[in-house]
Structures are given as C-alpha cells and as structure tokens.
Amino acid sequence: MTKMDFMRKRVFFLFTMMVMALMVGCVNHDKTTESVVDNSKETNTKHMKTIMIIDGGPRKNFNTASMLQKFAEGASSVSDQIEVKTVRLYDLDYKGCMSCMACKVKGKASNVCKYKDALTPILEEIAQADGLVLGSPIYFGDVTGQMRTFLERLAFPWLSYNDYSLTAPKRMPVVLVETMNGTPERNNSNGYGSMEHCIAGALGEPERLIAYNTYQVKDYSRYELAGFSEEAKRRYRDEHWEEDLQRAFEAGKRMAEGIMAL
C-alpha cells in the first residue's frame, strides 16, 4: 500500500465517522424536540379550564339554546385555554334519583351519584369542571322535568344526612339561565326552586340570567294562541331579545375571566 492510498483510506474513515456522529446528533435533537413538544402539549392540557353548560330545554334552536350558545361564545372569546362543553339533557336517556343510597354507604360515601346511566359521565365531568351553567325554559312556573331530574342526581350526593351540610367535589362559579313567556311584572316562575339553595350551599351563590316574554313559536297564526298578541310579543322581542343575548355573552365572558384569574 502506497502512502497515498493510506492517506485516502484514513480521510475516508474520518469522513465516515463525522457523518455518523452528525446523524446521531440529529436523532438526539429530534428526540429532544419531540420531548419539548410533548411536554408543551401536556402543559397546555394541564392548564385547560372547563365550563360545563347543561341545556334543559327541548328545542335545539330556540330561546334557551340561543341564550346558552351566546354564553358559550362569550366564554370562548376570553382564552383558548377555556373549553366550553354543552350537554343537551333531552338527548340523553337517564332517570332521576333512584333512592339507591349508594352515595351514602358507610366507608364508601360519595358526593357524585353512583347510579350508572347516560348521565353518569356528565356528572363526573361536572365534578371536575371549573364553571357550571344551567339553562331551562320555565313551564308551569318551574324548570323542565329533565332539568329537575338532573338536579336530583347532581345535588343529592352533596347532602350529608349526618349534619345536613352540602359538599360538592369542588366549588365553582354558577349561572342559572331561565327563559319564559311571562313578563318581568307578571310571571309565576319559581326558577330553580329549592335546588337553588342546594347549588348556593355546595358550589357558591349563583348568578341568575332571565329572558322574559320570549317568543313561544315562530308563526302564531298556526296555533291556538289567541290569548297572546303576536304584535305585542314581536315588539317586546325587537326591543329586548338582542339585549338578552348580549347579557348572556357578557355573563359567559365574565365567568371565563374569573376562572382564568384564579
């Protein structure tokens, strides 16, 4: 082997080693970058805040749903770290309190309902949420049957039969939304009734958001509703409905800002 051949082989060997070292470095760099990205994703997930909206109305695109949608828009406008989840009770197959007393068994007491059905995962999500919004039209002076049965399942596990205290998994801001046919001067609404006391005791004093004298139908001429003046209903709606929606938007924004400030 000549001296020139020896030098060529040595240069080739050194070049090969340098390439391999660079490749290893790139792989390690990629792994480090992936780790940083993954950690970033994990951090973002950890900092996400959740607001649960429970829609107790039967109509997907009418008064209550519209108010709750505006609330969600207001909350979402504050930060991309706010997750707003809306649940429609009329879409779920569930029951009210079954009086199984599973939440009060000695040594196994729970402040989240133990009965298993379609409502179970919703109640578990609320237990870990950062804010709660309940919305219902007012029928015969009360919230809908679906909202009432939901509230039984939500609130009964909070109640202690040892000292009658009310303890939820965590306290959080709450907004109660009502939509009704009655006017501010003339209505028979009991709102959320005794359940409002349970909510206040376990979660904190709720904010109330009420839309009065709402449209019952889009075309009054199709229904036996002669006791109402469509003209008067339309006039009231034109004067107040957009304000009601804006109040819902601002309430959502206010709740989200409060949550993010904690």
Buried (B, 14 or more C-beta within 10 A) or exposed (E): EEEEEEEEEEEEEEEEEEEEEEEEEEEEEEEEEEEEEEEEEEEEEEEEBBBBBBBBBBEEEBBBBBBBBBBBBBBBEBBEEBBBBBBBBEEBEBEBBBEEEBBBEEEEBEBBBBBEEEBBEBBEEBBEBBBBBBBBBBBEEBBBBBBBBBBBBBBBBBBEEEEEEBBBBEEBBBBBBBBBBBEEEEBEBEBBBEBBEBBBBBBBEBBBBBBBBBBBEEEBEEEEEEEBEBEEBEEBBEEBBEEBBEBBBBBBBBBBBBBBEE
